[in-house]
Amino acid sequence: MKTFRFQYVLILFIIHLSQSYAYNILAVFPHLGKSHIDVFLPLMKGLTNKGHNVTIISNFPLSKPIPNYRDIDLGGTSQAFVDVIDMAQLDASNRIYKVLNTLFLSYMANMSCETGLSSKALQNFMKTKEKYDLMIIELFNSDCFLSLAHKIKAPIIGLSSCTPMPWTSERFANPTHTAYIPNNNMDYSDKMTFLERVENTVVTLFHQYHYEYFTLSRDEQIARKYLGRKASHVREFIKNSSILLTNTHFTLTLPRPLVPNVVEIGGIHIGKVRTLPKVRKYTNSYLKDQVGRLKTTPF
């Protein structure tokens, strides 16, 4: 009898050790630029491979479905993004563009918010009663989709496909000292002259002010318009963001101090490393042959 009890307890212990806990995760990537979601997809697929259930709200559903992965297609296309860029004919090297880039990002954010929050797919999603354990969201040029937090009521993890924006670091109490941390819209290094520091400071304050009093205010208006008053407290939901994962690495984006809840994950989107092809050695006769062909080829 004692032997049977011991075996029974041993079996229960082994079963307990072999248990795995799968989470329901909601990921929100509403930006209309596909390059952003391309950075995040490997992480989402990695979570599904670990057995978690991932629901992704975006404008770019997978062409081939995979297990534990569900798309909610907002219906937007990157063509709208491309059309705006073509229309603006922006010159990224232009100094005025660098300073006013936040206005362009704000305009793109407005497009994403209106397109996404008004979509039938999102409206249907808001009517469901499914529970989620975690919400992962891109923190870039808008926070209007943080309005979903009033429904999800789960911890929030932020993702950034680039260096943190001037208004993003502030919410995590991450240092943004403008004397040696350049604004990511400008082309400065971490070693600036006095005048460059002055400009860097002024531009950063302008970007932070514009985001706080224009972009965020509009985000709350759009959220109230499509999701109701309770969803419009975007500034309150921002405070619930627990951690920020950034697609950066100090070797490429300059070293800077980071608080523990801001973590660099640069290169996470890079897949299996492939070896470089072997260099082909060309003989002199082969090269002369190719030059001869070019001379006789009509253009």
Residue pairs with C-beta under 8 A, 6 or more apart in sequence:
20 51
22 51
22 52
22 53
22 68
23 52
23 53
23 133
23 134
24 52
24 53
24 55
24 130
24 131
24 132
24 133
24 134
25 47
25 52
25 53
25 54
25 55
25 132
25 133
25 134
25 135
25 136
26 55
26 57
26 132
26 134
26 135
26 136
26 148
26 152
26 154
27 40
27 44
27 54
27 55
27 56
27 57
27 58
27 135
27 136
27 137
28 56
28 57
28 58
28 135
28 136
28 137
28 138
28 145
28 148
29 36
29 37
29 40
29 56
29 57
29 58
29 60
29 137
29 138
29 159
30 57
30 58
30 59
30 74
30 76
30 112
30 113
30 116
30 138
30 142
30 144
30 145
31 37
31 59
31 108
31 112
31 138
31 140
31 141
32 59
32 76
32 77
32 78
32 80
32 81
32 108
32 111
32 112
32 115
33 78
33 81
33 108
34 60
34 78
35 161
36 138
36 140
36 161
37 58
37 60
38 269
39 159
39 161
39 247
39 268
39 269
40 138
40 159
40 161
40 269
41 269
42 268
42 269
42 271
43 159
43 268
44 54
44 56
44 69
45 66
45 69
47 54
48 54
48 66
48 67
48 68
48 69
51 68
52 68
53 68
53 70
54 68
54 69
54 70
55 70
55 72
55 130
55 132
56 69
56 70
56 71
56 72
57 72
57 74
57 116
57 122
57 125
57 145
57 148
58 71
58 72
58 73
58 74
59 73
59 74
59 75
59 76
59 77
59 78
59 115
59 116
60 78
61 71
61 73
62 69
62 71
65 71
72 121
72 122
72 125
73 121
74 115
74 116
74 119
74 121
74 122
75 115
75 119
75 120
75 121
76 111
76 112
76 115
76 116
76 119
80 111
80 115
81 108
81 111
84 107
84 108
84 111
88 104
90 97
90 104
91 97
92 98
98 185
98 186
98 187
98 203
99 185
99 203
99 206
101 185
102 185
102 206
102 207
102 210
102 211
103 210
105 140
105 141
106 141
106 142
106 210
106 211
106 214
106 215
106 218
108 141
109 140
109 141
109 142
109 144
109 215
109 219
110 142
110 218
110 222
112 142
112 144
113 142
113 144
113 145
113 218
113 219
113 222
113 223
114 222
116 122
116 144
116 145
117 144
117 145
117 147
117 222
117 223
117 225
117 226
117 227
118 226
122 226
123 226
126 148
126 151
126 227
132 152
132 154
133 154
134 154
134 155
134 157
135 148
135 149
135 152
135 154
135 155
135 156
135 157
136 156
136 157
136 158
136 159
137 145
137 146
137 156
137 157
137 158
137 159
138 158
138 159
138 160
138 161
139 158
139 159
139 160
139 164
139 165
139 168
139 241
139 244
140 160
140 161
140 162
140 165
140 168
141 165
141 215
142 215
142 219
143 216
143 219
143 234
143 237
143 238
144 218
144 219
144 220
144 222
144 223
144 234
146 156
146 234
146 237
146 238
147 219
147 223
147 227
147 231
147 232
147 234
147 237
148 227
148 231
149 156
149 237
149 240
150 227
150 230
150 231
150 233
150 237
151 231
155 240
155 242
156 237
156 240
156 241
156 242
157 241
157 242
157 243
157 244
157 245
158 168
158 241
158 243
158 244
158 245
159 244
159 245
159 246
159 247
160 168
160 244
160 245
160 246
160 247
160 248
161 247
162 184
162 246
162 247
162 248
163 184
163 246
163 248
163 253
164 174
164 184
164 244
164 246
164 262
165 184
165 207
165 211
166 176
166 183
166 184
166 185
166 204
166 207
166 208
166 211
167 207
167 208
167 211
167 212
168 244
169 175
169 176
169 262
170 176
170 208
171 238
171 239
171 241
172 241
172 244
172 259
172 261
172 262
173 259
174 244
174 257
174 258
174 259
174 262
175 181
175 256
175 257
175 259
176 204
178 197
178 200
178 201
178 204
179 192
179 197
179 201
180 190
180 191
180 192
180 256
181 190
181 256
182 188
182 189
182 190
182 192
182 200
182 254
183 200
183 203
183 204
183 207
185 203
185 207
186 199
186 200
186 203
188 196
188 200
189 254
190 254
190 255
190 256
192 200
216 234
216 235
219 234
220 232
220 233
220 234
220 235
221 232
223 231
223 232
223 234
224 231
224 232
242 261
243 261
243 262
243 263
244 261
244 262
244 263
245 263
245 265
246 262
246 263
246 264
246 265
246 266
247 265
247 266
247 267
247 268
247 269
248 264
248 266
249 264
249 266
249 267
250 256
250 264
252 266
253 266
258 264
